[in-house]
Amino acid sequence: MKTAYRLAAAANRLLLTAAGLLAALLAVYGIYVLYDIFYTNENAFVSYDLLQYRPVLNVTDAPQEKESFAALRQINPDTVGWIELFGTNINYPVVQGRDDLEYLNKDIYGNTAMTGSIYLAAENSSDFNDWYNLIYGHHMENGAMFGDIDKFLDQDYFDTHRQGVLQTPDAVYDISVFACVSTDSYEGTVYRLDPDAEHAYPALRTYIAEHAAQQTDLPDMPDENMRLLGLSTCSDAVTNGRIVLFAGAVRRDPAAAPPEQAADGSAAEQVTPAHETPRMLKAVGHLSDSSHWALLNLICLLLTFLTLLPLFALRRKYRQLPYAQKHERALTESGKHDLHTNAVLHSLRTFIRRFRIGTLSEVFLLTLSAIVFLQTENMTKPMVLRDGTTGLMILIEAAALLIDYLCFRYRGEKPDDAMQSTDPEGAAG
């Protein structure tokens, strides 16, 4: 019967342990999901550091323009341009993949990212020399990527945010938005890239005129100086719904001055002088592949904390010091000086010294682990399994475990047994 009770108790403990581990796993997963949502939303905007790579708007100096794009192409050789609509969050490099799925969930650094990238259709020419160029981007609720495009459905927003600029290694194009259309992903008139402008554009122009939520004067026919851009993003209202912003991109004459800047920055170009645009060999912003936080580093920090302050054995661990001090005093005051008593006193005093040294050492190691983590990790960045400081974090935790084993384990005779042997009546205890 006792065997059955023991088996039942063991099974009960096993089930409770499994339930606890499952609950902990679900909690960790839930926290990760919340973090992933936070990261996806907050870091979809172009980073300040990535802006340092934006080509300088100086069309009178073609070699400098090419040099600017060379820096971008060191990050990603698929970079084909940089697009900005003034007064909006649309201010990104444009890439082009082997197909239209490559950059759907991959950022400019090649990392997997639900936000994806702003990318030119694979069928288009990478130099934007086609009469019609389709550019895709995800719709983010906070306005990042192409999340601002649905705002163009509002008349006031459309009227005040129609200007922008497209930069390529060979030219700068002034953008002027002329229509915003709600459509769906199966609309061939919008999403078919027919190279014959004379055949395809009249049908597209008619479709825009009939379906545009907002529009101005539609261009008659694209020519060698004007390109047609279609900026496409998803619509939350319809499963396959799309919102497409149509704009004309006119090649800027290198001898002409850029448009004057409006007071609100909405209808003119915001130009950064070349001397105010620092160059860096490698970006380190929230979209950079050089800035992540490592899961193993966080686990090592938590384990170092739990080594110093065990959540389930705190009282049992740290009550040893006052317990040892109490019995050390009792044995000292007992006046016994035989070999057995002296050996117990020596072991108690050694343990007390080790305990104090161990406590200070573990506090130091926890502080060091926290400093290393805070200085090298940022949890608003993408998560990876390990990074360059993971080895140091593991070494710190290993040192904490070794110190815990050496300094917090009493290895002498139990003080209670010693007291009984020196004072049979138990008066000293």
MIDO-830778 format. One line per 5 residues: number of its first residue (from 1); for each residue x, y, z of C-alpha. Coordinates in steps of 0.02 Angstrom, whole numbers. Example, Ala and Ser with C-alpha at 12.3 -4.5 7.8 and 13.67 -1.06 7.14 Angstrom:
BEGIN
1	615 -225 390 ~ 684 -53 357
This chain:
BEGIN
1	0 0 0 ~ 142 117 44 ~ 218 82 -127 ~ 56 134 -211 ~ 51 295 -110
6	231 334 -156 ~ 196 302 -340 ~ 40 412 -332 ~ 138 551 -247 ~ 276 539 -377
11	150 544 -519 ~ 66 694 -439 ~ 232 786 -427 ~ 271 741 -607 ~ 104 809 -668
16	124 969 -566 ~ 299 993 -635 ~ 239 964 -814 ~ 94 1085 -788 ~ 213 1215 -716
21	335 1197 -861 ~ 192 1211 -986 ~ 126 1367 -901 ~ 300 1443 -901 ~ 322 1399 -1086
26	155 1479 -1130 ~ 200 1634 -1029 ~ 368 1651 -1117 ~ 287 1626 -1287 ~ 154 1757 -1247
31	288 1881 -1196 ~ 383 1846 -1356 ~ 228 1873 -1463 ~ 198 2041 -1378 ~ 379 2087 -1405
36	370 2034 -1588 ~ 216 2144 -1615 ~ 305 2289 -1530 ~ 462 2266 -1634 ~ 367 2245 -1796
41	267 2404 -1770 ~ 398 2517 -1694 ~ 546 2470 -1803 ~ 459 2471 -1972 ~ 503 2655 -1989
46	664 2697 -2077 ~ 800 2713 -1946 ~ 903 2870 -1919 ~ 1059 2771 -1957 ~ 991 2706 -2121
51	951 2886 -2170 ~ 1138 2919 -2163 ~ 1149 2812 -2319 ~ 1020 2911 -2415 ~ 1103 2975 -2575
56	1144 3160 -2569 ~ 1027 3260 -2679 ~ 1158 3342 -2786 ~ 1117 3306 -2967 ~ 1253 3422 -3031
61	1383 3301 -2967 ~ 1345 3132 -3045 ~ 1499 3042 -2976 ~ 1448 3090 -2800 ~ 1273 3022 -2830
66	1345 2857 -2888 ~ 1460 2852 -2737 ~ 1310 2877 -2623 ~ 1221 2728 -2698 ~ 1381 2626 -2685
71	1368 2643 -2495 ~ 1187 2582 -2501 ~ 1234 2437 -2612 ~ 1366 2383 -2487 ~ 1219 2349 -2373
76	1115 2268 -2510 ~ 1168 2253 -2692 ~ 982 2240 -2741 ~ 955 2425 -2699 ~ 889 2518 -2852
81	830 2685 -2781 ~ 767 2790 -2638 ~ 589 2857 -2631 ~ 515 2993 -2521 ~ 344 3075 -2516
86	362 3237 -2420 ~ 268 3252 -2257 ~ 235 3064 -2246 ~ 326 2914 -2171 ~ 368 2854 -2347
91	556 2881 -2348 ~ 644 2718 -2390 ~ 771 2635 -2503 ~ 693 2534 -2644 ~ 755 2358 -2681
96	715 2234 -2819 ~ 716 2045 -2797 ~ 721 1898 -2914 ~ 532 1889 -2895 ~ 397 1986 -2805
101	403 1870 -2653 ~ 586 1889 -2609 ~ 569 2052 -2512 ~ 391 2024 -2453 ~ 456 1970 -2282
106	640 2020 -2291 ~ 715 2188 -2244 ~ 852 2280 -2337 ~ 984 2192 -2230 ~ 923 2021 -2284
111	845 1981 -2114 ~ 676 1899 -2101 ~ 551 2035 -2056 ~ 362 2039 -2062 ~ 374 2220 -2120
116	470 2170 -2276 ~ 546 2305 -2386 ~ 491 2434 -2513 ~ 526 2344 -2676 ~ 509 2371 -2863
121	416 2238 -2962 ~ 533 2105 -3028 ~ 466 2130 -3206 ~ 517 2313 -3208 ~ 685 2376 -3266
126	796 2412 -3116 ~ 839 2586 -3184 ~ 654 2641 -3187 ~ 661 2664 -3375 ~ 494 2577 -3402
131	345 2690 -3434 ~ 252 2607 -3289 ~ 343 2555 -3129 ~ 255 2462 -2987 ~ 324 2483 -2811
136	257 2375 -2669 ~ 257 2399 -2480 ~ 165 2330 -2330 ~ 26 2429 -2248 ~ 73 2456 -2065
141	-60 2522 -1947 ~ 61 2647 -1868 ~ 98 2726 -2037 ~ 265 2642 -2069 ~ 316 2572 -2239
146	167 2611 -2354 ~ 47 2631 -2207 ~ 15 2814 -2252 ~ -52 2775 -2425 ~ -230 2747 -2364
151	-227 2925 -2295 ~ -227 2985 -2476 ~ -409 2929 -2485 ~ -445 3087 -2386 ~ -460 3242 -2495
156	-365 3361 -2380 ~ -221 3240 -2355 ~ -213 3205 -2541 ~ -206 3390 -2583 ~ -64 3428 -2460
161	51 3277 -2485 ~ 68 3260 -2673 ~ 253 3298 -2695 ~ 405 3187 -2674 ~ 568 3130 -2750
166	637 2969 -2823 ~ 826 2949 -2828 ~ 916 2820 -2934 ~ 1103 2800 -2969 ~ 1079 2887 -3137
171	943 3017 -3110 ~ 830 3111 -2990 ~ 643 3115 -3024 ~ 521 3240 -2951 ~ 362 3148 -2901
176	187 3221 -2916 ~ 41 3114 -2856 ~ -112 3127 -2968 ~ -230 2987 -2910 ~ -271 2866 -2769
181	-369 2711 -2816 ~ -450 2572 -2713 ~ -440 2410 -2810 ~ -401 2226 -2783 ~ -250 2116 -2813
186	-329 2032 -2965 ~ -356 2191 -3065 ~ -255 2159 -3223 ~ -269 2338 -3284 ~ -171 2397 -3133
191	-52 2252 -3103 ~ -9 2200 -3281 ~ 157 2273 -3337 ~ 132 2289 -3524 ~ 286 2362 -3610
196	177 2442 -3745 ~ 126 2610 -3669 ~ 21 2661 -3819 ~ -83 2503 -3798 ~ -90 2488 -3608
201	-92 2666 -3541 ~ -260 2723 -3617 ~ -347 2576 -3531 ~ -257 2613 -3367 ~ -298 2798 -3380
206	-482 2758 -3408 ~ -481 2639 -3258 ~ -403 2770 -3146 ~ -528 2903 -3202 ~ -674 2787 -3164
211	-614 2714 -2997 ~ -505 2846 -2915 ~ -558 2903 -2742 ~ -453 3059 -2767 ~ -375 3126 -2925
216	-308 3279 -3014 ~ -273 3304 -3199 ~ -216 3138 -3268 ~ -64 3143 -3383 ~ -102 3115 -3566
221	39 2995 -3605 ~ 204 2952 -3519 ~ 357 3004 -3619 ~ 545 2984 -3608 ~ 557 3117 -3471
226	406 3063 -3369 ~ 381 2892 -3290 ~ 222 2827 -3212 ~ 236 2757 -3035 ~ 110 2645 -2949
231	135 2631 -2760 ~ 36 2480 -2703 ~ -11 2423 -2527 ~ -143 2316 -2443 ~ -312 2376 -2385
236	-375 2316 -2215 ~ -557 2333 -2266 ~ -553 2195 -2399 ~ -460 2029 -2397 ~ -382 2054 -2569
241	-405 2241 -2567 ~ -267 2356 -2626 ~ -239 2543 -2625 ~ -130 2610 -2764 ~ -57 2784 -2770
246	-22 2841 -2948 ~ 110 2973 -2978 ~ 208 3049 -3119 ~ 397 3050 -3100 ~ 481 3185 -3205
251	668 3175 -3230 ~ 751 3327 -3154 ~ 864 3433 -3263 ~ 1034 3433 -3178 ~ 1052 3619 -3216
256	885 3663 -3135 ~ 869 3712 -2952 ~ 765 3596 -2840 ~ 591 3654 -2790 ~ 581 3778 -2648
261	533 3704 -2481 ~ 359 3739 -2415 ~ 333 3793 -2236 ~ 255 3627 -2185 ~ 375 3522 -2289
266	230 3445 -2383 ~ 252 3516 -2556 ~ 439 3540 -2574 ~ 597 3443 -2557 ~ 687 3429 -2392
271	868 3430 -2449 ~ 1011 3381 -2334 ~ 1174 3467 -2383 ~ 1315 3348 -2423 ~ 1425 3413 -2281
276	1286 3377 -2154 ~ 1263 3196 -2208 ~ 1389 3089 -2114 ~ 1448 2929 -2195 ~ 1470 2769 -2096
281	1546 2607 -2155 ~ 1407 2509 -2073 ~ 1237 2563 -2009 ~ 1198 2524 -1828 ~ 1016 2575 -1816
286	864 2470 -1774 ~ 862 2395 -1948 ~ 1048 2354 -1950 ~ 1111 2177 -1947 ~ 1243 2235 -1823
291	1114 2272 -1688 ~ 1017 2130 -1610 ~ 985 2061 -1437 ~ 1030 1882 -1399 ~ 911 1762 -1311
296	1053 1662 -1233 ~ 1124 1821 -1156 ~ 958 1859 -1072 ~ 946 1679 -1007 ~ 1124 1692 -937
301	1079 1855 -848 ~ 924 1776 -771 ~ 1022 1621 -717 ~ 1156 1730 -635 ~ 1018 1819 -540
306	940 1654 -488 ~ 1109 1590 -430 ~ 1122 1736 -309 ~ 939 1742 -260 ~ 859 1571 -288
311	672 1599 -296 ~ 623 1434 -215 ~ 765 1413 -90 ~ 807 1589 -33 ~ 774 1557 152
316	862 1389 152 ~ 1017 1462 69 ~ 1042 1622 166 ~ 988 1562 338 ~ 1149 1460 341
321	1253 1612 388 ~ 1160 1662 549 ~ 1141 1477 591 ~ 1330 1449 575 ~ 1369 1608 672
326	1251 1558 812 ~ 1333 1387 835 ~ 1508 1458 816 ~ 1473 1576 962 ~ 1393 1436 1064
331	1543 1321 1042 ~ 1664 1462 1080 ~ 1570 1508 1240 ~ 1558 1326 1293 ~ 1743 1329 1338
336	1775 1159 1259 ~ 1945 1148 1174 ~ 1962 966 1128 ~ 2014 915 954 ~ 1837 875 899
341	1767 1043 955 ~ 1913 1138 877 ~ 1887 1046 712 ~ 1702 1093 710 ~ 1743 1274 755
346	1871 1282 616 ~ 1747 1215 488 ~ 1613 1339 546 ~ 1730 1488 538 ~ 1795 1435 367
351	1616 1419 304 ~ 1569 1592 372 ~ 1719 1670 281 ~ 1679 1577 119 ~ 1495 1627 134
356	1538 1812 146 ~ 1663 1802 4 ~ 1539 1703 -101 ~ 1399 1829 -72 ~ 1510 1976 -123
361	1575 1879 -273 ~ 1401 1833 -336 ~ 1340 2013 -312 ~ 1490 2070 -414 ~ 1458 1941 -551
366	1273 1985 -561 ~ 1317 2170 -575 ~ 1446 2130 -710 ~ 1321 2022 -805 ~ 1190 2160 -798
371	1314 2292 -858 ~ 1372 2184 -1004 ~ 1193 2147 -1055 ~ 1134 2328 -1043 ~ 1285 2394 -1136
376	1277 2268 -1279 ~ 1094 2219 -1297 ~ 938 2317 -1341 ~ 774 2222 -1333 ~ 690 2340 -1455
381	803 2262 -1588 ~ 780 2095 -1677 ~ 810 1938 -1573 ~ 946 1814 -1617 ~ 1004 1658 -1524
386	1180 1719 -1483 ~ 1301 1860 -1522 ~ 1480 1911 -1489 ~ 1457 1930 -1301 ~ 1367 1765 -1272
391	1530 1677 -1227 ~ 1567 1808 -1093 ~ 1392 1795 -1022 ~ 1407 1604 -1011 ~ 1577 1623 -927
396	1504 1742 -796 ~ 1362 1621 -757 ~ 1483 1474 -747 ~ 1590 1573 -623 ~ 1434 1611 -519
401	1387 1427 -514 ~ 1564 1376 -464 ~ 1569 1505 -326 ~ 1398 1448 -266 ~ 1459 1268 -257
406	1621 1312 -167 ~ 1559 1446 -47 ~ 1380 1403 -1 ~ 1397 1219 40 ~ 1443 1173 219
411	1560 1024 217 ~ 1602 998 401 ~ 1512 905 539 ~ 1337 966 578 ~ 1345 1096 718
416	1196 1015 807 ~ 1291 850 819 ~ 1443 941 887 ~ 1338 1030 1018 ~ 1262 867 1074
421	1433 788 1093 ~ 1502 935 1193 ~ 1346 967 1296 ~ 1242 810 1323 ~ 1107 908 1414
426	1084 1019 1265 ~ 1106 1177 1371 ~ 1218 1260 1244 ~ 1092 1237 1103
